[in-house]
Amino acid sequence: MIKKILVPVDGSAQSIRAAKMAATVAPAEGGEIHILNIVKPSSGDYSGVGFEGFQLPQELAEKVNHEWEKVARDIVNKVASELKDQKVQVHCDIAKGDPVSIICKVAEEGRFDLISIGSRGIGGVTGVLGSISSRVSQQCTCPVLINH
């Protein structure tokens, strides 16, 4: 039985649909949905994107990361509010790091029954699936429901 569902969200319409789908799959009694947003921390080094030698001052890089964390919190809270009428427990969290690695680690360590993820997020069009949803479906050990 599917009771515990991880829903990685980025604020896109497809990630919100993935959360709503999870709410229809999870049982009303004892069902849990865990909404997760992952912040990829900035080191402040922009040399890899054509600005060789450009480095943000550490204080500014930390401020940028702090602002992204606030955005992440707003995103998970927005998605949670979309599920307020559902009869499942909703938990919200944010994490820092590589999205695919974090999703797979959280899913495994949390012993999730399912991951519900949007087929593509805010990263733009690259193919049928977005790069994150594609890699999650290939690398995670639990079932992955990809929502269009």
Order of alpha helices (4+ residues) and beta strands (2+ residues): beta-alpha-beta-alpha-beta-alpha-beta-alpha-beta
